[in-house]
Amino acid sequence: MTEPNTLYRLTEDGRRLVSDPFLKGDAEIDPDKLAKFIEPMPGEPTADLETLDSAVNRVVSNHSRYDTAMDGALASDVHRRLNVSRRVAGDPGLWHWLAVERYPHFVRHRWKYRSETAMREKFLGAGSDLYSNAIHRLWWIAELTHDESTQDYGLTEKVFANQTIVNKVFDRWFARYEPAAVAVVRAVTDEDSTVVDKATSQFNHTLSSVQLEGLNESEAEKIIRGIVKDVK
């Protein structure tokens, strides 16, 4: 077993070092300059980063550039190897450090540069937006969909096998509420993209008249399955 590694965060001031040439992969950040803006995470949590390094490198080597299958191949490893609490995961600086210093090669391999704004999100997004930072999104979706009691990632794998589910479920605000996210995923996993699109849009609209936090998973699933039945 490898020794645990300390987790760090990139400070807000450090974000200014992330230039457009860096985002494109045409330049790297001077390690000495970057080091001035790297600090240990509060409480100094640790993670198995060496094993995660190997997993990241394997996924990059085994997949062509911009292959969406990288998400499903890596999500469970990101979640297992980081093994942090939601409180720790709520610090954007952690994900900025992982993307900018530890795994920039993965971010560029997975996401095609389309604009500075879009690529900057993949490196420096995080927080309440589940879909922004390239590493953050993998951890959070796995966190919401894995079975904690059995450590099973079957549902996580099903999510990433269908990018429509990733886009239409986890890019919506209700995905922040775990019972709703799991209920929706279970209800639409085996449906085609058109049904997923229509059902999640209607579910989102339905929630304008329902208190989301008042729903448990079974109640949310009853609503979404009824919607799926109607739109098919």
Summary of the structure (lengths in Angstrom):
residues: 232
radius of gyration: 18.3
end to end distance: 49.3
largest distance: 58.5
contacts: 717
relative contact order: 0.10
helix: 65%
strand: 5%
